[in-house]
């Protein structure tokens, strides 16, 4: 049975979501504040539903605090519906962004879609490691090292590196990257890809300023240096 952690300070809403997920066969953990959410995130949930507007630790900060130790999908819930809010949520490590009010049917559908995608990712047959110039990529351990130093990538940043590095020389458009990483039902746009690529490059260049690794193909997209 897959476990879902719901973190939201609205107690009534948390219980409604809990009931809907349990009726679909999931085990549900709940937290009504960020501190309890951090503690429960250590129980290795398969997916986290995270509210943004909480009084103690908001969802953005909470995601940043737990993302390095939590590999599962994180779905943001928020009454904020601006493009900037959505991009920020996805760029700091979120996998989806659902605006309030929402239907329980939509929420459950998105949960199912993300869990299916996680299963496909885990079951992929891929090599154990790749090496490019000063970079080593441990595909099983989800670790990127540059000049023998670990690069702290978010889950989605690592998945972009994995996608491009497994196909060196192949050009991927922003749409293709978005669809492969976030899925067709992801709630965002290709500007999210641009933001993630920028973050990846910045982190890599902190240890290796000589090599680009990810090339921009103007008007087409991105590719890994062949």
Buried (B, 14 or more C-beta within 10 A) or exposed (E): EBBBBBBBBBEEBBBBBBEBBEEBEBEBBBBBBBEBBBEBBEEEBBBBBBBBBBEEBBBBBBBEBBBEEBBBBBBBBBEBEEEEBBBBBBBBBBBBBBBBEEEBEEBBEBBBBBBEBBEEEEEEEEEEEBEBEBBBBEBEEBBBBBEEEEBEBBBBBBBBBBBBBBEEEBBBBBEBBBBBBBBEBBBBBBBBBBBBBEBBBEBBBEBBEEBBBBBEEEEEBBBBBE
